[in-house]
C-alpha cells in the first residue's frame, strides 16, 4: 500500500495561483490508484487508462461515469476508508477531475510517469515458492472445475496465494482445499460426542462424489461433504488476485492435498496459474477461511426466498477479509456480526449485487470476533435457484479468521466442519419437508 499512499499524496499537492490541474501533476495519481487495477493491459477492463492519451481520449465518458457513481465500481455500502483499496472517489477528487477535463485535459510536464501497477505477466507478491497449473478433472466433469495436486511430502504453511489468469475474461475464482483421503473426518453424534471415520477410497470418491460441492445435486452434495473434508481457501476476483496473511500467520495445506479450482466460466476450460508463498516454520497463529454458506430456509414457499447461513466462532478470532460470492439471481447481500451479548452490527452490505463487480473486502483494521459470536449472512434472491442462469453456483461468504491463540485452531476447524455438514444436510431436509 506504500506506493498507493505516495501516489495519493501527489494528488493533494497545492496548485499554484492561476494554475489548473494537469495529468502528470494530479490526475495520474488518482487514475492509477483507483482505476488501473482493471484498466491496464491484460486487465479485466476492455481498455487501459495509464497514459495521458488514454485518459484524455475518454474524458467525456470518464466525466459521465464519475458523476453517476458508476465508476470506479465499489458495491459495498458504508463509510469510506473502512476497507483497504476502497475505490470510491472523494468529492474533492471528483471536482479535480472535472476541472481538469473542463480545462481541456492538459498533460502537464512531459516526463513519463512510472506505472505503479503490475504488468499483465508479473506476480504481485513476487515469484512464488510453489507454482501450480490446474488441469481438468476429466471429460465428464464441468469445464469450470480444475484440480492441482500439491507435490509435497510434508505440510505446507502458506503465507500468500496469487491467481494469475492466462486468458482474458476470467473473473472470479473459488479455491477449495481437498484434503488427502487418509485424513479422518470429524463428526458429532446426537449426544454431542465427537467420532472419527475414514473417507471413501480415492477411486470411489472421485467417481461418485467429484468434482465440487456446488456442482452436485443437493443429495449428492450432502454426501460429498459428509464423506470428505473440503475447506474453502478463498475467493479471488479480477481486481483482487493476490491475498496474503498477516506476518505471524499462515494457512496449513496438509501433505497430499489437492487444490480444486472453481470458476464462473462453464463453456471452456479456463487457463490459469496459482502461486503459493510458503514458510518453513509453523506460524504463531494458523489462519482459516470459513465458508458461511447460505441455503433457502426449509419452510420457505415464496419464490425468490432469501438464503441464509450462519457460523458461530467457538474461540476469540480476528476477522481479516470477507468475500461474498453469488450469481445473477442474487440482488442483495448482507453480512452481520452478532456478539455474545446480543448486540448486532453490520460487517458488509451490498445493496445492489452484480457478480461482475465481485471482490474481496479487507478491513483496514482487523475486527475482533469474541468467542460465541455469530456471523450471519443473507442473500436476497431475485428469483428461485431453478430459474437462475447458473443454479449450481453457491451463495456463500468467505471469512478469513485467525484465532488469537494458536491452541484454539483445532477447535475453530472442528466448528467449521460441523457447520459445513449441517449446511449440506439442509437441502435434503427441505426435500423431505415438502413430501
C-alpha positions in Angstrom: 0.0 0.0 0.0 3.0 2.3 0.3 3.1 3.1 -3.4 -0.6 3.9 -3.5 -0.3 6.2 -0.4 2.5 8.1 -2.1 0.5 8.5 -5.2 -2.5 9.6 -3.3 -0.3 12.3 -1.7 0.7 13.6 -5.1 -2.9 14.4 -5.9 -3.1 16.8 -3.0 -0.1 19.0 -3.9 -1.3 22.6 -3.8 -1.8 24.2 -7.2 -0.1 27.5 -7.9 -2.2 30.6 -8.3 -3.9 30.5 -11.7 -2.7 27.0 -12.5 -5.2 24.3 -13.1 -4.7 20.5 -12.5 -2.7 18.6 -15.0 -2.5 14.9 -15.8 1.1 14.4 -14.6 0.6 16.8 -11.6 -2.6 15.5 -10.0 -4.8 13.3 -12.2 -2.5 10.4 -12.9 -2.2 9.6 -9.2 -6.0 9.4 -8.9 -6.4 7.3 -12.1 -3.6 4.9 -11.2 -4.8 4.4 -7.6 -8.5 4.0 -8.3 -8.7 2.7 -11.9 -5.5 0.9 -13.0 -6.2 -2.4 -11.3 -8.7 -3.2 -14.1 -7.8 -0.6 -16.7 -4.4 -1.9 -17.7 -3.0 -4.2 -20.4 -4.3 -7.7 -19.7 -6.7 -6.4 -17.0 -10.4 -7.0 -16.6 -11.4 -3.8 -18.3 -11.7 -3.6 -22.1 -9.2 -0.7 -22.4 -6.2 0.8 -20.5 -6.1 4.1 -18.6 -2.5 4.6 -17.8 -1.0 7.2 -20.2 -2.3 10.7 -20.7 -3.5 10.0 -24.2 -5.6 7.0 -23.0 -7.3 9.1 -20.3 -7.7 12.3 -22.3 -9.3 10.5 -25.3 -12.1 9.2 -23.0 -12.5 12.4 -20.9 -16.2 12.7 -21.7 -17.0 9.1 -20.8 -14.9 9.5 -17.6 -16.8 12.6 -16.6 -20.2 10.9 -17.1 -19.4 7.7 -15.1 -17.8 9.5 -12.1 -20.8 11.9 -11.9 -23.2 8.9 -11.9 -21.1 6.9 -9.5 -20.9 4.0 -12.0 -17.1 4.2 -11.9 -14.9 3.4 -10.1 -17.0 0.4 -9.2 -17.5 -0.2 -5.4 -20.5 -2.1 -4.3 -20.1 -2.0 -0.5 -22.4 0.4 1.3 -20.8 2.2 4.3 -18.3 4.7 5.4 -15.3 5.4 3.2 -12.0 4.1 4.5 -13.3 1.1 6.3 -11.8 -1.3 3.8 -8.4 -1.2 2.2 -8.5 -0.4 -1.5 -11.8 1.5 -1.4 -12.0 2.7 -5.0 -14.7 5.4 -4.3 -13.6 8.9 -5.2 -13.9 11.7 -2.7 -15.8 14.8 -3.7 -12.5 16.7 -3.9 -11.1 14.1 -6.3 -14.2 14.3 -8.5 -14.0 18.1 -8.6 -10.3 17.9 -9.5 -11.1 15.6 -12.5 -14.0 17.8 -13.6 -11.8 20.9 -13.5 -9.1 19.1 -15.5 -11.5 18.0 -18.2 -13.1 21.4 -18.3 -9.6 22.9 -18.9 -9.0 20.7 -21.9 -7.3 17.7 -20.1 -3.7 19.2 -20.2 -0.8 16.8 -19.9 1.4 18.9 -17.8 5.1 18.2 -17.7 6.2 15.8 -20.5 8.1 13.5 -18.1 7.0 9.9 -18.3 5.2 8.7 -15.1 6.1 5.3 -13.8 3.1 3.0 -13.7 2.7 1.7 -10.2 0.5 -1.2 -11.2 1.7 -4.7 -12.3 2.1 -5.7 -15.9 0.0 -8.4 -17.4 2.5 -11.2 -16.7 4.1 -10.2 -13.4 3.4 -11.6 -9.9 2.1 -9.1 -7.4 3.6 -11.0 -4.4 6.9 -11.8 -6.2 8.0 -15.1 -7.6 6.0 -17.9 -5.8 7.7 -20.7 -3.9 5.2 -23.2 -5.4 3.7 -22.9 -8.9 0.5 -24.8 -9.6 -1.0 -25.3 -13.1 -4.5 -26.7 -12.5 -5.9 -29.1 -15.1 -9.3 -30.5 -15.9 -10.8 -33.2 -13.6 -11.9 -35.2 -16.6 -14.2 -35.2 -19.7 -17.3 -36.0 -17.6 -16.9 -33.0 -15.2 -17.8 -29.4 -15.8 -15.2 -27.3 -17.7 -15.1 -24.7 -14.9 -13.7 -27.2 -12.4 -9.9 -27.8 -12.3 -7.6 -29.5 -9.9 -3.9 -29.4 -9.0 -2.1 -31.8 -6.7 0.3 -30.5 -4.1 3.5 -32.4 -4.8 4.8 -32.0 -1.3 6.0 -34.7 1.2 5.1 -32.5 4.1 2.6 -29.9 5.2 2.8 -26.5 3.5 2.3 -23.4 5.6 1.0 -20.9 3.0 1.6 -17.2 3.7 0.2 -15.8 0.4 -1.8 -17.0 -2.6 -2.0 -15.4 -6.1 -4.1 -16.4 -9.1 -2.6 -15.5 -12.5 -5.1 -15.7 -15.4 -3.6 -16.8 -18.7 -6.6 -15.7 -20.7 -8.9 -12.6 -20.9 -12.3 -12.6 -19.3 -11.6 -14.8 -16.3 -13.3 -13.0 -13.5 -13.9 -14.8 -10.2 -12.2 -17.9 -8.9 -13.0 -20.1 -5.8 -10.3 -22.3 -4.4 -11.1 -25.4 -2.3 -8.6 -27.5 -0.4 -9.4 -31.1 -0.9 -7.6 -33.0 2.0 -6.0 -36.4 1.3 -8.2 -39.4 1.5 -6.2 -40.7 4.5 -7.3 -37.8 6.6 -10.1 -38.7 9.1 -13.3 -36.8 9.1 -14.6 -35.5 12.4 -18.3 -35.8 13.1 -20.6 -35.1 16.0 -23.2 -37.7 17.0 -26.6 -36.9 18.5 -25.2 -36.9 22.0 -22.7 -34.3 21.1 -19.7 -36.7 21.2 -17.0 -36.4 18.6 -16.5 -39.5 16.4 -14.0 -40.2 13.7 -14.2 -42.2 10.5 -12.2 -42.6 7.4 -13.0 -41.2 3.9 -14.1 -43.2 0.9 -11.2 -44.7 -1.2 -10.0 -42.2 -3.7 -11.2 -44.0 -6.8 -14.8 -44.3 -5.3 -14.8 -40.8 -4.0 -13.8 -39.3 -7.3 -16.2 -41.4 -9.4 -19.3 -40.9 -7.2 -18.8 -37.6 -5.5 -16.4 -35.4 -7.6 -15.9 -32.7 -8.6 -17.0 -29.9 -6.3 -20.0 -29.5 -3.9 -21.5 -26.6 -5.8 -21.7 -28.7 -9.0 -23.7 -31.5 -7.4 -27.4 -32.1 -6.8 -28.4 -31.4 -3.2 -28.4 -35.1 -2.1 -25.1 -35.7 -3.8 -23.7 -32.6 -2.3 -24.7 -33.6 1.2 -23.0 -37.0 0.7 -19.9 -35.4 -0.8 -19.3 -33.0 2.1 -20.1 -35.7 4.7 -17.7 -38.1 3.0 -14.7 -35.9 2.8 -13.1 -32.8 4.2 -13.1 -29.9 1.8 -12.1 -26.5 3.0 -12.6 -23.2 1.3 -9.3 -21.4 0.7 -10.7 -18.2 -0.6 -12.3 -16.2 -3.4 -10.4 -14.3 -6.0 -11.6 -11.6 -8.4 -10.1 -9.8 -11.4 -9.1 -6.8 -9.3 -8.0 -8.8 -6.2 -6.0 -11.7 -7.4 -3.4 -11.7 -4.6 -4.0 -12.3 -0.9 -1.6 -12.7 1.9 -1.9 -13.5 5.6 -0.5 -11.3 8.4 3.1 -11.7 9.2 2.6 -14.0 12.1 0.0 -16.3 10.5 -0.3 -18.8 7.6 -2.8 -21.4 6.3 -2.0 -25.1 6.6 -2.1 -27.3 3.4 -1.7 -30.9 4.6 0.7 -33.1 2.6 -1.1 -35.0 -0.2 -3.9 -32.3 -0.6 -5.1 -31.1 -3.9 -6.5 -27.7 -4.8 -9.9 -27.6 -6.5 -10.4 -24.5 -8.7 -13.9 -23.4 -9.5 -14.5 -20.5 -12.0 -17.6 -18.8 -13.5 -16.6 -19.9 -17.0 -18.6 -23.0 -17.8 -18.2 -23.5 -21.5 -14.4 -23.7 -21.9 -11.7 -24.9 -19.6 -10.0 -21.8 -18.2 -6.3 -21.3 -18.3 -4.6 -20.0 -15.1 -1.7 -20.5 -12.7 -1.7 -20.4 -8.9 1.4 -19.2 -7.0 1.9 -20.2 -3.3 4.2 -18.4 -1.0 5.2 -20.7 1.9 7.2 -20.5 5.1 9.3 -23.3 6.5 8.2 -23.0 10.2 4.7 -23.2 11.5 3.3 -19.8 12.2 2.5 -18.3 15.6 -1.3 -18.2 14.6 -2.7 -20.6 12.0 -5.3 -19.0 9.8 -8.5 -20.4 8.4 -11.2 -19.4 5.9 -14.7 -20.1 6.9 -17.3 -20.7 4.2 -20.6 -19.2 5.6 -22.8 -20.8 3.0 -26.4 -19.7 2.6 -29.3 -22.1 1.8 -33.0 -21.4 1.3 -35.0 -21.7 4.5 -36.6 -25.1 4.8 -40.2 -23.8 5.2 -39.9 -21.0 2.6 -42.6 -21.3 0.0 -42.3 -17.9 -1.8 -40.4 -17.5 -5.0 -37.1 -15.8 -4.6 -36.9 -16.5 -0.8 -33.8 -15.2 1.0 -31.0 -17.7 1.5 -29.5 -17.6 5.0 -26.5 -19.0 6.7 -24.5 -18.6 9.9 -21.3 -19.5 11.6 -20.6 -19.2 15.4 -17.0 -18.9 16.3 -16.1 -21.1 19.4 -12.9 -19.1 20.1 -11.6 -15.5 20.0 -10.6 -14.5 16.5 -9.6 -11.7 14.2 -11.6 -11.2 11.0 -9.2 -10.0 8.2 -11.0 -10.4 4.9 -14.7 -11.0 3.9 -15.7 -12.0 0.4 -19.2 -12.7 -0.9 -20.0 -14.9 -3.9 -23.2 -15.4 -5.8 -24.6 -15.4 -9.3 -27.0 -13.2 -11.3 -30.0 -14.5 -9.3 -28.9 -12.5 -6.3 -29.8 -8.9 -5.8 -28.6 -8.0 -2.3 -26.0 -9.3 0.2 -26.0 -8.6 4.0 -23.4 -9.9 6.5 -23.9 -9.1 10.2 -22.0 -9.9 13.4 -23.9 -10.8 16.5 -21.9 -10.6 19.7 -22.5 -12.9 22.7 -24.4 -10.2 24.5 -26.9 -10.0 21.6 -25.6 -6.7 20.1 -25.6 -6.9 16.3 -23.6 -4.8 13.8 -23.1 -4.8 10.0 -19.9 -6.3 8.6 -20.8 -5.8 4.9 -23.8 -4.7 3.0 -24.0 -4.8 -0.8 -27.3 -3.2 -1.7 -27.2 -3.9 -5.4 -25.3 -7.1 -6.1 -23.7 -7.5 -9.5 -21.4 -10.6 -9.9 -19.2 -8.8 -12.4 -18.0 -6.5 -9.6 -17.4 -9.3 -7.1 -14.3 -8.7 -5.0 -12.8 -9.3 -1.6 -13.1 -6.7 1.2 -10.1 -6.4 3.6 -10.7 -4.4 6.7 -8.2 -1.6 7.3 -8.0 -2.8 10.9 -8.8 -6.4 11.8 -12.1 -6.9 13.6 -12.2 -8.6 16.9 -14.6 -11.6 17.0 -15.1 -12.7 20.6 -15.9 -16.4 21.3 -19.5 -17.3 20.7 -20.0 -14.5 18.3 -22.1 -15.4 15.2 -21.5 -14.3 11.6 -24.9 -14.2 9.8 -25.3 -13.9 6.0 -28.4 -13.3 3.9 -28.6 -13.3 0.2 -31.8 -11.7 -1.1 -32.6 -13.5 -4.4 -34.3 -12.0 -7.4 -35.7 -15.4 -8.3 -35.6 -19.1 -7.3 -32.4 -21.1 -7.9 -34.2 -23.2 -10.5 -34.6 -20.0 -12.6 -31.0 -18.9 -12.1 -28.8 -18.9 -15.2 -26.3 -21.0 -13.1 -28.2 -22.8 -10.4 -25.1 -24.7 -9.3 -23.3 -21.6 -8.1 -23.2 -21.5 -4.3 -24.2 -18.4 -2.4 -21.6 -18.0 0.3 -19.3 -15.6 2.2 -15.7 -16.4 2.8 -14.5 -15.1 6.1 -10.8 -15.2 6.9 -10.4 -15.9 10.6 -7.2 -16.0 12.7 -7.5 -17.4 16.2 -5.9 -15.1 18.8 -4.3 -18.1 20.4 -2.6 -20.9 18.3 -4.0 -23.6 20.6 -7.6 -22.7 19.5 -7.0 -23.5 15.8 -8.3 -27.1 16.1 -11.5 -26.1 17.8 -12.1 -23.5 15.1 -11.6 -26.1 12.4 -14.0 -28.5 14.1 -16.7 -25.8 14.3 -16.1 -25.2 10.6 -16.6 -28.8 9.8 -19.8 -29.1 11.8 -21.3 -26.1 10.1 -20.3 -27.4 6.7 -22.1 -30.7 7.3 -25.2 -29.0 8.7 -25.4 -26.8 5.6 -25.0 -29.9 3.4 -27.9 -31.6 5.0 -30.3 -28.7 4.7 -31.4 -29.4 1.0 -32.1 -33.0 2.0 -34.3 -31.8 4.9 -36.1 -29.4 2.7 -36.8 -32.1 0.2 -38.3 -34.3 2.9 -40.4 -31.5 4.4 -42.2 -30.9 1.1 -43.3 -34.6 0.8 
